[in-house]
Structure formats: C-alpha cells, structure tokens
Amino acid sequence: MEIPLGIELSLMEILKGEDYPIEAICGGMAICGTCRVEVLNRDEIMLGGPNDDELCMLETLPCYTGNCRLSCQIKIAENIDGIKIKIPSDILV
C-alpha cells in the first residue's frame, strides 16, 4: 500500500482506514494493545524505539519475536518507507 507523506496519521489509523482486521479499542492511546503488529523488517527500517507508554503495554502482551510494536505509536513518515508488518492472529477481529 502506498501512503502519501505529510499527513499526521499513525500506522493504526491507516490500517483501520484500509479495513485491516485490527480492533484498536483505545483509539491510539497505547493502553489496550489491540493494534499490535510484528515488524518483519525492523533491522532495515529506521523505526526508533517505543516510548515509555508503549513499552509498558508491550510488556503485558504476548510477543514471541521481540519485534512487536503498537501500530498506534508508529507515525507515518519517510523513515518507515518499506515497512513490512504482520498482524498477529490472536488479535484479529
């Protein structure tokens, strides 16, 4: 999917807008974990690390690879060009 730059959206908002099966119950506040994704090419993407709120939530969630992030905390920007993600099957709606 190609997303234009210069918009103030998160990856979660894009995924929801494109009807991907994530709940995102809290609407992007990093308090529910239902927008969790696995970043498959994290080493190739200049993603930056999670903030404290995201880390607290991620510590409570099952993540088997160490590459889990909350899509609500990933902002749409050039640095994520080419990001490859997987939506874990345990959060699919």
Biopython code that builds the backbone (N, CA, C, O; Angstrom):
import numpy as np
from Bio.PDB.StructureBuilder import StructureBuilder

atoms = [
    (1, "MET", "N", (0.847, -1.155, 0.000)),
    (1, "MET", "CA", (0.000, 0.000, 0.000)),
    (1, "MET", "C", (0.900, 1.227, 0.000)),
    (1, "MET", "O", (1.925, 1.245, 0.681)),
    (2, "GLU", "N", (0.536, 2.219, -0.736)),
    (2, "GLU", "CA", (1.300, 3.466, -0.795)),
    (2, "GLU", "C", (0.514, 4.562, -0.085)),
    (2, "GLU", "O", (-0.669, 4.777, -0.348)),
    (3, "ILE", "N", (1.207, 5.249, 0.822)),
    (3, "ILE", "CA", (0.572, 6.279, 1.634)),
    (3, "ILE", "C", (1.303, 7.590, 1.397)),
    (3, "ILE", "O", (2.530, 7.629, 1.477)),
    (4, "PRO", "N", (0.587, 8.651, 1.112)),
    (4, "PRO", "CA", (1.263, 9.940, 0.887)),
    (4, "PRO", "C", (1.863, 10.481, 2.181)),
    (4, "PRO", "O", (1.291, 10.320, 3.259)),
    (5, "LEU", "N", (3.026, 11.125, 2.061)),
    (5, "LEU", "CA", (3.665, 11.748, 3.215)),
    (5, "LEU", "C", (2.990, 13.078, 3.519)),
    (5, "LEU", "O", (2.220, 13.599, 2.712)),
    (6, "GLY", "N", (3.287, 13.610, 4.681)),
    (6, "GLY", "CA", (2.751, 14.907, 5.048)),
    (6, "GLY", "C", (1.407, 14.841, 5.739)),
    (6, "GLY", "O", (0.799, 15.874, 6.022)),
    (7, "ILE", "N", (0.939, 13.634, 6.014)),
    (7, "ILE", "CA", (-0.305, 13.502, 6.757)),
    (7, "ILE", "C", (0.042, 13.118, 8.190)),
    (7, "ILE", "O", (0.995, 12.373, 8.420)),
    (8, "GLU", "N", (-0.707, 13.609, 9.132)),
    (8, "GLU", "CA", (-0.439, 13.350, 10.545)),
    (8, "GLU", "C", (-1.255, 12.151, 11.023)),
    (8, "GLU", "O", (-2.190, 12.302, 11.810)),
    (9, "LEU", "N", (-0.900, 10.976, 10.547)),
    (9, "LEU", "CA", (-1.616, 9.768, 10.924)),
    (9, "LEU", "C", (-0.647, 8.732, 11.469)),
    (9, "LEU", "O", (0.560, 8.793, 11.232)),
    (10, "SER", "N", (-1.201, 7.789, 12.197)),
    (10, "SER", "CA", (-0.413, 6.654, 12.663)),
    (10, "SER", "C", (-0.661, 5.464, 11.737)),
    (10, "SER", "O", (-1.606, 5.459, 10.949)),
    (11, "LEU", "N", (0.185, 4.481, 11.845)),
    (11, "LEU", "CA", (0.002, 3.253, 11.078)),
    (11, "LEU", "C", (-1.341, 2.608, 11.432)),
    (11, "LEU", "O", (-2.009, 2.056, 10.557)),
    (12, "MET", "N", (-1.739, 2.672, 12.693)),
    (12, "MET", "CA", (-3.024, 2.128, 13.114)),
    (12, "MET", "C", (-4.176, 2.778, 12.344)),
    (12, "MET", "O", (-5.081, 2.085, 11.880)),
    (13, "GLU", "N", (-4.143, 4.095, 12.210)),
    (13, "GLU", "CA", (-5.219, 4.803, 11.509)),
    (13, "GLU", "C", (-5.277, 4.397, 10.045)),
    (13, "GLU", "O", (-6.361, 4.256, 9.480)),
    (14, "ILE", "N", (-4.130, 4.209, 9.435)),
    (14, "ILE", "CA", (-4.083, 3.760, 8.038)),
    (14, "ILE", "C", (-4.645, 2.345, 7.927)),
    (14, "ILE", "O", (-5.455, 2.065, 7.043)),
    (15, "LEU", "N", (-4.217, 1.452, 8.820)),
    (15, "LEU", "CA", (-4.700, 0.073, 8.779)),
    (15, "LEU", "C", (-6.216, 0.011, 8.971)),
    (15, "LEU", "O", (-6.904, -0.722, 8.261)),
    (16, "LYS", "N", (-6.729, 0.772, 9.923)),
    (16, "LYS", "CA", (-8.182, 0.798, 10.150)),
    (16, "LYS", "C", (-8.902, 1.362, 8.926)),
    (16, "LYS", "O", (-9.943, 0.844, 8.523)),
    (17, "GLY", "N", (-8.347, 2.424, 8.337)),
    (17, "GLY", "CA", (-8.959, 3.043, 7.167)),
    (17, "GLY", "C", (-8.990, 2.138, 5.949)),
    (17, "GLY", "O", (-9.848, 2.278, 5.077)),
    (18, "GLU", "N", (-8.040, 1.202, 5.897)),
    (18, "GLU", "CA", (-7.975, 0.254, 4.791)),
    (18, "GLU", "C", (-8.664, -1.073, 5.133)),
    (18, "GLU", "O", (-8.521, -2.056, 4.406)),
    (19, "ASP", "N", (-9.405, -1.095, 6.233)),
    (19, "ASP", "CA", (-10.182, -2.259, 6.683)),
    (19, "ASP", "C", (-9.351, -3.486, 7.025)),
    (19, "ASP", "O", (-9.797, -4.618, 6.835)),
    (20, "TYR", "N", (-8.130, -3.260, 7.535)),
    (20, "TYR", "CA", (-7.366, -4.387, 8.065)),
    (20, "TYR", "C", (-7.996, -4.795, 9.387)),
    (20, "TYR", "O", (-8.545, -3.951, 10.096)),
    (21, "PRO", "N", (-7.926, -6.078, 9.729)),
    (21, "PRO", "CA", (-8.668, -6.587, 10.890)),
    (21, "PRO", "C", (-7.970, -6.330, 12.233)),
    (21, "PRO", "O", (-7.518, -7.271, 12.885)),
    (22, "ILE", "N", (-7.883, -5.070, 12.642)),
    (22, "ILE", "CA", (-7.397, -4.759, 13.981)),
    (22, "ILE", "C", (-8.472, -3.974, 14.712)),
    (22, "ILE", "O", (-9.208, -3.195, 14.107)),
    (23, "GLU", "N", (-8.555, -4.189, 16.023)),
    (23, "GLU", "CA", (-9.602, -3.522, 16.792)),
    (23, "GLU", "C", (-9.230, -2.101, 17.168)),
    (23, "GLU", "O", (-10.009, -1.176, 16.936)),
    (24, "ALA", "N", (-8.057, -1.913, 17.742)),
    (24, "ALA", "CA", (-7.628, -0.590, 18.207)),
    (24, "ALA", "C", (-8.689, 0.022, 19.116)),
    (24, "ALA", "O", (-9.151, 1.140, 18.888)),
    (25, "ILE", "N", (-9.061, -0.714, 20.131)),
    (25, "ILE", "CA", (-10.155, -0.337, 21.021)),
    (25, "ILE", "C", (-9.953, 1.034, 21.665)),
    (25, "ILE", "O", (-10.906, 1.801, 21.798)),
    (26, "CYS", "N", (-8.712, 1.349, 22.067)),
    (26, "CYS", "CA", (-8.478, 2.609, 22.790)),
    (26, "CYS", "C", (-8.303, 3.800, 21.858)),
    (26, "CYS", "O", (-8.153, 4.928, 22.327)),
    (27, "GLY", "N", (-8.320, 3.576, 20.563)),
    (27, "GLY", "CA", (-8.242, 4.674, 19.606)),
    (27, "GLY", "C", (-6.873, 5.320, 19.482)),
    (27, "GLY", "O", (-6.764, 6.448, 19.001)),
    (28, "GLY", "N", (-5.831, 4.626, 19.906)),
    (28, "GLY", "CA", (-4.477, 5.153, 19.717)),
    (28, "GLY", "C", (-3.821, 5.707, 20.968)),
    (28, "GLY", "O", (-2.844, 6.450, 20.876)),
    (29, "MET", "N", (-4.340, 5.358, 22.126)),
    (29, "MET", "CA", (-3.795, 5.867, 23.388)),
    (29, "MET", "C", (-2.709, 4.957, 23.974)),
    (29, "MET", "O", (-2.155, 5.267, 25.029)),
    (30, "ALA", "N", (-2.400, 3.847, 23.310)),
    (30, "ALA", "CA", (-1.379, 2.887, 23.761)),
    (30, "ALA", "C", (-1.756, 2.227, 25.086)),
    (30, "ALA", "O", (-0.887, 1.935, 25.908)),
    (31, "ILE", "N", (-3.051, 1.993, 25.291)),
    (31, "ILE", "CA", (-3.457, 1.377, 26.552)),
    (31, "ILE", "C", (-4.218, 0.056, 26.398)),
    (31, "ILE", "O", (-4.626, -0.536, 27.397)),
    (32, "CYS", "N", (-4.415, -0.414, 25.158)),
    (32, "CYS", "CA", (-5.167, -1.661, 25.013)),
    (32, "CYS", "C", (-4.363, -2.769, 24.319)),
    (32, "CYS", "O", (-4.590, -3.948, 24.590)),
    (33, "GLY", "N", (-3.462, -2.424, 23.462)),
    (33, "GLY", "CA", (-2.659, -3.435, 22.769)),
    (33, "GLY", "C", (-3.353, -4.139, 21.619)),
    (33, "GLY", "O", (-2.784, -5.061, 21.035)),
    (34, "THR", "N", (-4.569, -3.731, 21.277)),
    (34, "THR", "CA", (-5.305, -4.427, 20.213)),
    (34, "THR", "C", (-4.925, -3.955, 18.811)),
    (34, "THR", "O", (-5.552, -4.350, 17.828)),
    (35, "CYS", "N", (-3.910, -3.119, 18.723)),
    (35, "CYS", "CA", (-3.404, -2.714, 17.402)),
    (35, "CYS", "C", (-1.976, -3.224, 17.205)),
    (35, "CYS", "O", (-1.253, -2.756, 16.325)),
    (36, "ARG", "N", (-1.583, -4.188, 18.035)),
    (36, "ARG", "CA", (-0.217, -4.726, 17.995)),
    (36, "ARG", "C", (0.105, -5.331, 16.632)),
    (36, "ARG", "O", (-0.717, -6.031, 16.040)),
    (37, "VAL", "N", (1.299, -5.055, 16.150)),
    (37, "VAL", "CA", (1.797, -5.654, 14.909)),
    (37, "VAL", "C", (3.210, -6.159, 15.153)),
    (37, "VAL", "O", (3.890, -5.725, 16.083)),
    (38, "GLU", "N", (3.631, -7.069, 14.313)),
    (38, "GLU", "CA", (5.013, -7.531, 14.323)),
    (38, "GLU", "C", (5.708, -6.890, 13.123)),
    (38, "GLU", "O", (5.261, -7.045, 11.986)),
    (39, "VAL", "N", (6.786, -6.180, 13.375)),
    (39, "VAL", "CA", (7.550, -5.553, 12.299)),
    (39, "VAL", "C", (8.536, -6.591, 11.781)),
    (39, "VAL", "O", (9.470, -6.977, 12.483)),
    (40, "LEU", "N", (8.325, -7.038, 10.554)),
    (40, "LEU", "CA", (9.107, -8.129, 9.991)),
    (40, "LEU", "C", (10.490, -7.706, 9.522)),
    (40, "LEU", "O", (11.407, -8.527, 9.491)),
    (41, "ASN", "N", (10.657, -6.453, 9.160)),
    (41, "ASN", "CA", (11.948, -5.981, 8.650)),
    (41, "ASN", "C", (12.489, -4.843, 9.512)),
    (41, "ASN", "O", (12.966, -3.835, 8.991)),
    (42, "ARG", "N", (12.416, -5.006, 10.804)),
    (42, "ARG", "CA", (12.811, -3.954, 11.745)),
    (42, "ARG", "C", (14.261, -3.504, 11.551)),
    (42, "ARG", "O", (14.565, -2.320, 11.704)),
    (43, "ASP", "N", (15.148, -4.427, 11.221)),
    (43, "ASP", "CA", (16.556, -4.075, 11.035)),
    (43, "ASP", "C", (16.774, -3.159, 9.841)),
    (43, "ASP", "O", (17.759, -2.422, 9.801)),
    (44, "GLU", "N", (15.869, -3.195, 8.867)),
    (44, "GLU", "CA", (16.006, -2.391, 7.656)),
    (44, "GLU", "C", (15.304, -1.039, 7.753)),
    (44, "GLU", "O", (15.542, -0.164, 6.921)),
    (45, "ILE", "N", (14.458, -0.856, 8.738)),
    (45, "ILE", "CA", (13.635, 0.343, 8.876)),
    (45, "ILE", "C", (14.149, 1.182, 10.044)),
    (45, "ILE", "O", (14.440, 0.650, 11.116)),
    (46, "MET", "N", (14.257, 2.479, 9.835)),
    (46, "MET", "CA", (14.688, 3.393, 10.898)),
    (46, "MET", "C", (13.469, 3.770, 11.741)),
    (46, "MET", "O", (12.993, 4.904, 11.691)),
    (47, "LEU", "N", (12.978, 2.818, 12.504)),
    (47, "LEU", "CA", (11.721, 2.966, 13.204)),
    (47, "LEU", "C", (11.860, 3.707, 14.528)),
    (47, "LEU", "O", (10.921, 4.375, 14.962)),
    (48, "GLY", "N", (12.994, 3.602, 15.160)),
    (48, "GLY", "CA", (13.132, 4.165, 16.503)),
    (48, "GLY", "C", (12.494, 3.235, 17.507)),
    (48, "GLY", "O", (11.764, 2.316, 17.138)),
    (49, "GLY", "N", (12.762, 3.468, 18.754)),
    (49, "GLY", "CA", (12.238, 2.596, 19.793)),
    (49, "GLY", "C", (10.901, 3.058, 20.327)),
    (49, "GLY", "O", (10.478, 4.189, 20.086)),
    (50, "PRO", "N", (10.240, 2.177, 21.052)),
    (50, "PRO", "CA", (8.959, 2.530, 21.650)),
    (50, "PRO", "C", (9.138, 3.518, 22.794)),
    (50, "PRO", "O", (10.173, 3.519, 23.461)),
    (51, "ASN", "N", (8.123, 4.365, 23.024)),
    (51, "ASN", "CA", (8.165, 5.280, 24.163)),
    (51, "ASN", "C", (7.769, 4.510, 25.429)),
    (51, "ASN", "O", (7.433, 3.329, 25.353)),
    (52, "ASP", "N", (7.806, 5.167, 26.579)),
    (52, "ASP", "CA", (7.537, 4.500, 27.857)),
    (52, "ASP", "C", (6.141, 3.902, 27.932)),
    (52, "ASP", "O", (5.972, 2.789, 28.430)),
    (53, "ASP", "N", (5.134, 4.629, 27.441)),
    (53, "ASP", "CA", (3.758, 4.117, 27.467)),
    (53, "ASP", "C", (3.632, 2.852, 26.630)),
    (53, "ASP", "O", (2.993, 1.881, 27.038)),
    (54, "GLU", "N", (4.248, 2.879, 25.458)),
    (54, "GLU", "CA", (4.192, 1.710, 24.582)),
    (54, "GLU", "C", (4.927, 0.539, 25.211)),
    (54, "GLU", "O", (4.434, -0.588, 25.176)),
    (55, "LEU", "N", (6.093, 0.784, 25.784)),
    (55, "LEU", "CA", (6.856, -0.282, 26.440)),
    (55, "LEU", "C", (6.059, -0.941, 27.552)),
    (55, "LEU", "O", (6.047, -2.165, 27.676)),
    (56, "CYS", "N", (5.394, -0.127, 28.360)),
    (56, "CYS", "CA", (4.571, -0.672, 29.453)),
    (56, "CYS", "C", (3.497, -1.604, 28.911)),
    (56, "CYS", "O", (3.271, -2.678, 29.468)),
    (57, "MET", "N", (2.833, -1.206, 27.832)),
    (57, "MET", "CA", (1.784, -2.044, 27.248)),
    (57, "MET", "C", (2.388, -3.297, 26.618)),
    (57, "MET", "O", (1.861, -4.393, 26.806)),
    (58, "LEU", "N", (3.478, -3.153, 25.877)),
    (58, "LEU", "CA", (4.092, -4.302, 25.209)),
    (58, "LEU", "C", (4.539, -5.370, 26.201)),
    (58, "LEU", "O", (4.501, -6.561, 25.893)),
    (59, "GLU", "N", (4.962, -4.948, 27.388)),
    (59, "GLU", "CA", (5.411, -5.904, 28.404)),
    (59, "GLU", "C", (4.284, -6.807, 28.884)),
    (59, "GLU", "O", (4.551, -7.876, 29.432)),
    (60, "THR", "N", (3.041, -6.406, 28.693)),
    (60, "THR", "CA", (1.899, -7.203, 29.141)),
    (60, "THR", "C", (1.341, -8.110, 28.041)),
    (60, "THR", "O", (0.439, -8.908, 28.294)),
    (61, "LEU", "N", (1.868, -7.991, 26.836)),
    (61, "LEU", "CA", (1.313, -8.700, 25.681)),
    (61, "LEU", "C", (2.206, -9.847, 25.240)),
    (61, "LEU", "O", (3.423, -9.794, 25.418)),
    (62, "PRO", "N", (1.604, -10.890, 24.663)),
    (62, "PRO", "CA", (2.432, -11.955, 24.102)),
    (62, "PRO", "C", (3.142, -11.462, 22.839)),
    (62, "PRO", "O", (2.504, -11.032, 21.877)),
    (63, "CYS", "N", (4.442, -11.531, 22.862)),
    (63, "CYS", "CA", (5.236, -11.156, 21.688)),
    (63, "CYS", "C", (6.382, -12.144, 21.617)),
    (63, "CYS", "O", (7.247, -12.175, 22.493)),
    (64, "TYR", "N", (6.383, -12.939, 20.585)),
    (64, "TYR", "CA", (7.309, -14.059, 20.534)),
    (64, "TYR", "C", (8.603, -13.763, 19.795)),
    (64, "TYR", "O", (9.525, -14.578, 19.830)),
    (65, "THR", "N", (8.696, -12.623, 19.132)),
    (65, "THR", "CA", (9.892, -12.331, 18.340)),
    (65, "THR", "C", (10.684, -11.139, 18.844)),
    (65, "THR", "O", (11.835, -10.959, 18.446)),
    (66, "GLY", "N", (10.104, -10.326, 19.703)),
    (66, "GLY", "CA", (10.782, -9.116, 20.142)),
    (66, "GLY", "C", (10.634, -7.966, 19.164)),
    (66, "GLY", "O", (11.197, -6.894, 19.388)),
    (67, "ASN", "N", (9.895, -8.160, 18.091)),
    (67, "ASN", "CA", (9.698, -7.126, 17.073)),
    (67, "ASN", "C", (8.290, -6.548, 17.108)),
    (67, "ASN", "O", (7.839, -5.952, 16.130)),
    (68, "CYS", "N", (7.602, -6.717, 18.215)),
    (68, "CYS", "CA", (6.228, -6.211, 18.313)),
    (68, "CYS", "C", (6.226, -4.722, 18.610)),
    (68, "CYS", "O", (7.061, -4.212, 19.357)),
    (69, "ARG", "N", (5.279, -4.052, 18.013)),
    (69, "ARG", "CA", (5.052, -2.624, 18.255)),
    (69, "ARG", "C", (3.550, -2.375, 18.236)),
    (69, "ARG", "O", (2.785, -3.168, 17.687)),
    (70, "LEU", "N", (3.143, -1.282, 18.834)),
    (70, "LEU", "CA", (1.756, -0.842, 18.736)),
    (70, "LEU", "C", (1.662, 0.039, 17.507)),
    (70, "LEU", "O", (2.372, 1.040, 17.404)),
    (71, "SER", "N", (0.801, -0.319, 16.581)),
    (71, "SER", "CA", (0.711, 0.447, 15.334)),
    (71, "SER", "C", (0.234, 1.871, 15.579)),
    (71, "SER", "O", (0.467, 2.752, 14.752)),
    (72, "CYS", "N", (-0.431, 2.106, 16.704)),
    (72, "CYS", "CA", (-0.881, 3.467, 17.021)),
    (72, "CYS", "C", (0.283, 4.386, 17.361)),
    (72, "CYS", "O", (0.137, 5.608, 17.333)),
    (73, "GLN", "N", (1.426, 3.815, 17.680)),
    (73, "GLN", "CA", (2.584, 4.604, 18.069)),
    (73, "GLN", "C", (3.606, 4.761, 16.938)),
    (73, "GLN", "O", (4.644, 5.396, 17.121)),
    (74, "ILE", "N", (3.313, 4.187, 15.783)),
    (74, "ILE", "CA", (4.184, 4.320, 14.606)),
    (74, "ILE", "C", (3.590, 5.394, 13.713)),
    (74, "ILE", "O", (2.535, 5.203, 13.109)),
    (75, "LYS", "N", (4.265, 6.504, 13.637)),
    (75, "LYS", "CA", (3.780, 7.631, 12.836)),
    (75, "LYS", "C", (4.170, 7.450, 11.369)),
    (75, "LYS", "O", (5.250, 6.942, 11.064)),
    (76, "ILE", "N", (3.291, 7.864, 10.473)),
    (76, "ILE", "CA", (3.555, 7.788, 9.041)),
    (76, "ILE", "C", (4.613, 8.844, 8.696)),
    (76, "ILE", "O", (4.399, 10.042, 8.876)),
    (77, "ALA", "N", (5.740, 8.374, 8.205)),
    (77, "ALA", "CA", (6.859, 9.250, 7.849)),
    (77, "ALA", "C", (7.785, 8.502, 6.892)),
    (77, "ALA", "O", (7.668, 7.290, 6.713)),
    (78, "GLU", "N", (8.702, 9.244, 6.283)),
    (78, "GLU", "CA", (9.641, 8.635, 5.338)),
    (78, "GLU", "C", (10.445, 7.502, 5.947)),
    (78, "GLU", "O", (10.782, 6.538, 5.260)),
    (79, "ASN", "N", (10.760, 7.611, 7.242)),
    (79, "ASN", "CA", (11.613, 6.608, 7.874)),
    (79, "ASN", "C", (10.986, 5.217, 7.924)),
    (79, "ASN", "O", (11.693, 4.243, 8.185)),
    (80, "ILE", "N", (9.680, 5.097, 7.684)),
    (80, "ILE", "CA", (9.079, 3.755, 7.678)),
    (80, "ILE", "C", (8.780, 3.256, 6.266)),
    (80, "ILE", "O", (8.091, 2.251, 6.092)),
    (81, "ASP", "N", (9.295, 3.951, 5.269)),
    (81, "ASP", "CA", (9.107, 3.519, 3.884)),
    (81, "ASP", "C", (9.590, 2.079, 3.732)),
    (81, "ASP", "O", (10.733, 1.767, 4.066)),
    (82, "GLY", "N", (8.734, 1.218, 3.237)),
    (82, "GLY", "CA", (9.080, -0.182, 3.020)),
    (82, "GLY", "C", (8.814, -1.082, 4.211)),
    (82, "GLY", "O", (9.192, -2.253, 4.197)),
    (83, "ILE", "N", (8.167, -0.553, 5.246)),
    (83, "ILE", "CA", (7.901, -1.375, 6.432)),
    (83, "ILE", "C", (7.035, -2.578, 6.059)),
    (83, "ILE", "O", (6.089, -2.467, 5.278)),
    (84, "LYS", "N", (7.379, -3.721, 6.632)),
    (84, "LYS", "CA", (6.607, -4.948, 6.426)),
    (84, "LYS", "C", (6.128, -5.391, 7.794)),
    (84, "LYS", "O", (6.919, -5.554, 8.724)),
    (85, "ILE", "N", (4.832, -5.583, 7.904)),
    (85, "ILE", "CA", (4.258, -5.954, 9.189)),
    (85, "ILE", "C", (3.397, -7.196, 9.058)),
    (85, "ILE", "O", (2.972, -7.581, 7.968)),
    (86, "LYS", "N", (3.157, -7.806, 10.200)),
    (86, "LYS", "CA", (2.241, -8.935, 10.289)),
    (86, "LYS", "C", (1.306, -8.641, 11.456)),
    (86, "LYS", "O", (1.752, -8.236, 12.530)),
    (87, "ILE", "N", (0.024, -8.845, 11.246)),
    (87, "ILE", "CA", (-0.948, -8.689, 12.310)),
    (87, "ILE", "C", (-1.081, -10.053, 12.991)),
    (87, "ILE", "O", (-1.496, -11.023, 12.357)),
    (88, "PRO", "N", (-0.729, -10.132, 14.285)),
    (88, "PRO", "CA", (-0.800, -11.441, 14.970)),
    (88, "PRO", "C", (-2.208, -12.014, 14.946)),
    (88, "PRO", "O", (-3.187, -11.281, 15.089)),
    (89, "SER", "N", (-2.305, -13.304, 14.767)),
    (89, "SER", "CA", (-3.611, -13.947, 14.645)),
    (89, "SER", "C", (-4.441, -13.868, 15.923)),
    (89, "SER", "O", (-5.666, -13.973, 15.864)),
    (90, "ASP", "N", (-3.805, -13.685, 17.064)),
    (90, "ASP", "CA", (-4.574, -13.629, 18.307)),
    (90, "ASP", "C", (-5.301, -12.315, 18.512)),
    (90, "ASP", "O", (-6.104, -12.206, 19.439)),
    (91, "ILE", "N", (-5.047, -11.299, 17.671)),
    (91, "ILE", "CA", (-5.777, -10.038, 17.822)),
    (91, "ILE", "C", (-6.724, -9.756, 16.655)),
    (91, "ILE", "O", (-7.385, -8.718, 16.619)),
    (92, "LEU", "N", (-6.783, -10.678, 15.717)),
    (92, "LEU", "CA", (-7.668, -10.469, 14.567)),
    (92, "LEU", "C", (-9.116, -10.464, 15.003)),
    (92, "LEU", "O", (-9.546, -11.296, 15.801)),
    (93, "VAL", "N", (-9.875, -9.497, 14.457)),
    (93, "VAL", "CA", (-11.293, -9.398, 14.819)),
    (93, "VAL", "C", (-12.135, -10.251, 13.900)),
    (93, "VAL", "O", (-13.357, -10.298, 14.048)),
]
sb = StructureBuilder()
sb.init_structure("model")
sb.init_model(0)
sb.init_chain("A")
sb.init_seg("    ")
for serial, (resi, resn, name, xyz) in enumerate(atoms, 1):
    if name == "N":
        sb.init_residue(resn, " ", resi, " ")
    sb.init_atom(name, np.array(xyz, "f"), 0.0, 1.0, " ", f" {name:<3s}", serial, name[0])
structure = sb.get_structure()
